[in-house]
Amino acid sequence: MMMQDIITIDGPSGGGKSTISRLIAAKLGFTYLDTGAMYRAVGYKAQKLGIDLSNGQALAKMLDSINLNLIPNEGDTKVILDKEDISLAIRTAEMGLIASKVSAQPEVRAKLTEMQRRIGEKGGVVAEGRDTGTIVFPSAKYKFFLDAKPEERARRRTLQLREKGQQANELEILAQIIKRDQDDIGRSLAPLQPAANAIIVDTSKMSIEDVVRFMLEKVEKSRKNSDNNPQKAE
């Protein structure tokens, strides 16, 4: 199977995936695909409509008429749901837990995975999420898994929210991060885990610039190897 010219960046919440993915995409002229925002949007709409988050059939029916658009932005991806800008509303820790619940439903995963694969068909995509390298794009050429200690991820998330003028309790966010990690790792469907051939990057003590530089070097090295050994690209 021909490997797709796609970069997957998976990892737990707060590992720096969104920022890193956006910068990598900009550097390479690739499309940035924020799969996590898609699940958060589904959770947002389900909550708004009062749909049971464990009712996969009801969620799938809701998805049949969903109008969801992801628009590149300098900050987090701009998310338009049914003509409403929900970009800020879905970026709370609470919405992260809700996204984890809806993403555990097979019907939801099937529909969103199909949407994500359509976006990636032509290649030139940086896909960020929790199963982009294992499930969504298993044939991606370049796979990374970004991680960091929960305490560091909670610190970053707290700063991020406060910079946006939102109130944030670091201890509460840490508890939510640990809970989401447990939910994502423990679920039977597409659990959070590195792809077998992913490069694992611990960002706990690395700057954003260091991580971007490291990853771009890995991509460039892999591209050179593929050019020298084209048979390995299949």
C-alpha positions as CSV (number, residue, x, y, z in Angstrom):
1,M,0.0,0.0,0.0
2,M,1.4,3.4,-1.0
3,M,2.2,5.5,2.1
4,Q,0.3,8.8,2.2
5,D,2.1,12.1,2.3
6,I,0.6,12.8,5.7
7,I,2.0,13.7,9.1
8,T,0.1,12.4,12.1
9,I,0.6,13.9,15.5
10,D,-1.1,12.1,18.3
11,G,-0.9,12.3,22.1
12,P,-2.8,13.2,25.3
13,S,-4.4,16.6,26.0
14,G,-2.0,19.4,26.7
15,G,1.0,17.7,25.1
16,G,1.3,20.6,22.6
17,K,-0.2,18.9,19.6
18,S,-2.4,21.8,18.4
19,T,0.4,24.5,18.5
20,I,3.0,22.1,17.0
21,S,0.7,20.8,14.3
22,R,-0.3,24.2,13.2
23,L,3.4,25.4,13.0
24,I,4.5,22.2,11.1
25,A,1.7,22.6,8.6
26,A,2.6,26.2,8.0
27,K,6.3,25.4,7.5
28,L,5.5,22.7,5.0
29,G,2.5,24.3,3.3
30,F,0.3,21.4,4.4
31,T,-3.4,21.5,5.5
32,Y,-3.9,21.3,9.3
33,L,-6.5,18.8,10.4
34,D,-7.7,19.3,14.0
35,T,-9.6,16.0,14.6
36,G,-10.0,16.8,18.3
37,A,-12.0,19.9,17.4
38,M,-14.4,17.7,15.4
39,Y,-15.1,15.5,18.4
40,R,-15.5,18.5,20.7
41,A,-18.0,20.0,18.2
42,V,-20.0,16.8,18.2
43,G,-20.0,16.7,22.0
44,Y,-21.0,20.4,22.1
45,K,-24.0,19.8,19.8
46,A,-25.1,16.6,21.6
47,Q,-25.0,18.4,24.9
48,K,-26.9,21.4,23.5
49,L,-29.6,19.0,22.2
50,G,-29.7,17.0,25.4
51,I,-28.6,13.7,23.7
52,D,-27.3,10.9,25.8
53,L,-23.5,10.8,25.2
54,S,-23.6,7.1,25.4
55,N,-26.3,6.7,22.8
56,G,-24.3,6.0,19.7
57,Q,-27.4,5.6,17.4
58,A,-28.8,9.0,18.5
59,L,-25.4,10.6,18.0
60,A,-25.0,9.1,14.6
61,K,-28.5,10.4,13.6
62,M,-27.5,13.8,14.8
63,L,-24.3,13.7,12.6
64,D,-26.4,13.0,9.5
65,S,-27.4,16.7,9.5
66,I,-24.4,18.3,11.1
67,N,-22.8,21.3,9.3
68,L,-19.3,21.4,10.5
69,N,-16.4,23.5,9.1
70,L,-12.8,23.9,10.3
71,I,-11.2,27.1,9.3
72,P,-7.4,27.7,9.7
73,N,-6.6,30.4,12.2
74,E,-3.5,31.9,13.8
75,G,-4.6,30.5,17.2
76,D,-6.8,27.4,17.7
77,T,-8.7,26.2,14.6
78,K,-11.8,28.2,14.0
79,V,-14.8,25.9,14.4
80,I,-18.1,26.8,12.8
81,L,-21.0,24.5,13.7
82,D,-24.4,25.1,12.0
83,K,-23.2,28.7,11.2
84,E,-22.3,29.3,14.8
85,D,-18.7,30.1,15.9
86,I,-18.0,27.7,18.8
87,S,-14.2,28.0,18.7
88,L,-14.0,29.2,22.3
89,A,-16.9,27.2,23.7
90,I,-15.3,23.9,22.9
91,R,-11.9,24.6,24.3
92,T,-12.7,24.0,27.9
93,A,-11.5,21.0,30.0
94,E,-15.2,20.0,30.5
95,M,-15.7,19.8,26.7
96,G,-12.6,17.7,26.5
97,L,-14.2,15.1,28.8
98,I,-17.4,15.3,26.8
99,A,-15.4,14.8,23.5
100,S,-13.8,11.7,25.1
101,K,-17.2,10.2,25.8
102,V,-18.6,10.8,22.3
103,S,-15.4,9.6,20.7
104,A,-15.9,6.2,22.4
105,Q,-19.0,5.6,20.4
106,P,-18.4,3.4,17.3
107,E,-21.0,5.2,15.3
108,V,-19.4,8.6,15.9
109,R,-15.9,7.3,15.2
110,A,-16.9,5.7,12.0
111,K,-18.5,8.9,10.6
112,L,-15.8,11.3,11.7
113,T,-13.0,9.0,10.6
114,E,-14.6,8.9,7.1
115,M,-14.8,12.7,7.0
116,Q,-11.1,12.9,8.1
117,R,-10.0,10.4,5.5
118,R,-11.7,12.4,2.8
119,I,-9.8,15.5,3.8
120,G,-6.6,13.6,3.7
121,E,-7.1,11.8,0.4
122,K,-4.9,14.2,-1.6
123,G,-2.1,14.2,1.0
124,G,-0.3,17.2,2.2
125,V,-2.0,17.1,5.6
126,V,-0.9,17.4,9.2
127,A,-3.5,15.4,11.2
128,E,-3.6,16.0,14.9
129,G,-5.6,13.9,17.4
130,R,-5.4,10.7,19.4
131,D,-5.7,8.0,16.8
132,T,-4.6,9.6,13.6
133,G,-1.5,7.4,13.2
134,T,-3.1,4.2,14.4
135,I,-6.7,4.3,12.9
136,V,-7.4,7.3,10.7
137,F,-4.2,7.3,8.6
138,P,-2.3,4.1,9.3
139,S,-0.4,4.5,6.0
140,A,0.9,8.0,6.9
141,K,4.6,8.5,6.0
142,Y,5.4,10.4,9.2
143,K,4.0,9.6,12.6
144,F,4.7,11.3,15.9
145,F,3.4,10.9,19.4
146,L,3.7,14.0,21.7
147,D,3.6,13.5,25.4
148,A,4.4,15.4,28.6
149,K,3.9,14.9,32.3
150,P,0.3,15.6,33.5
151,E,1.5,18.4,35.8
152,E,3.3,20.1,32.9
153,R,0.2,19.7,30.7
154,A,-2.0,21.2,33.4
155,R,0.3,24.1,33.8
156,R,0.3,24.9,30.1
157,R,-3.4,24.6,29.8
158,T,-4.0,26.9,32.8
159,L,-1.7,29.5,31.2
160,Q,-3.4,29.2,27.9
161,L,-6.9,29.7,29.3
162,R,-5.8,32.7,31.5
163,E,-4.2,34.3,28.4
164,K,-7.6,34.2,26.8
165,G,-9.1,35.9,29.8
166,Q,-10.8,32.8,31.2
167,Q,-10.7,31.6,34.8
168,A,-8.7,28.4,35.3
169,N,-7.9,26.4,38.4
170,E,-4.7,24.4,37.8
171,L,-5.5,21.6,40.3
172,E,-9.0,21.1,38.7
173,I,-7.5,21.0,35.3
174,L,-4.8,18.5,36.4
175,A,-7.6,16.2,37.7
176,Q,-9.5,16.5,34.5
177,I,-6.4,15.8,32.4
178,I,-5.7,12.6,34.5
179,K,-9.3,11.6,34.1
180,R,-9.3,12.1,30.4
181,D,-6.0,10.2,30.0
182,Q,-7.6,7.2,31.9
183,D,-10.7,7.4,29.7
184,D,-8.8,7.7,26.4
185,I,-6.2,5.0,27.2
186,G,-8.8,2.6,28.7
187,R,-11.5,2.6,26.1
188,S,-11.8,-0.5,23.9
189,L,-12.3,1.5,20.6
190,A,-9.2,3.3,19.2
191,P,-7.5,3.7,22.6
192,L,-4.9,6.4,23.0
193,Q,-1.5,4.8,22.2
194,P,1.4,5.5,20.0
195,A,1.5,3.9,16.5
196,A,4.0,1.1,16.3
197,N,6.2,3.2,14.0
198,A,5.6,6.6,15.6
199,I,8.4,8.8,17.0
200,I,7.7,9.5,20.6
201,V,8.5,13.0,21.7
202,D,8.5,14.0,25.4
203,T,7.8,17.8,25.3
204,S,8.0,18.3,29.1
205,K,11.3,20.2,29.0
206,M,11.3,21.2,25.3
207,S,10.4,24.6,23.9
208,I,7.9,24.8,21.0
209,E,10.7,25.9,18.7
210,D,12.8,22.8,19.8
211,V,9.9,20.4,19.1
212,V,9.2,21.9,15.7
213,R,12.8,21.8,14.7
214,F,13.2,18.2,15.9
215,M,10.1,17.0,14.0
216,L,11.0,18.9,10.8
217,E,14.4,17.4,10.9
218,K,12.9,13.9,11.2
219,V,10.6,14.5,8.3
220,E,13.4,15.9,6.1
221,K,15.6,12.9,6.9
222,S,12.8,10.5,6.1
223,R,12.1,12.3,2.8
224,K,15.8,12.0,1.8
225,N,15.8,8.3,2.6
226,S,12.7,7.8,0.5
227,D,14.2,9.7,-2.4
228,N,17.4,7.5,-2.2
229,N,15.4,4.3,-1.6
230,P,12.0,4.8,-3.4
231,Q,11.0,1.1,-3.0
232,K,10.8,1.7,0.8
233,A,7.9,4.2,0.2
234,E,5.5,1.3,-0.5
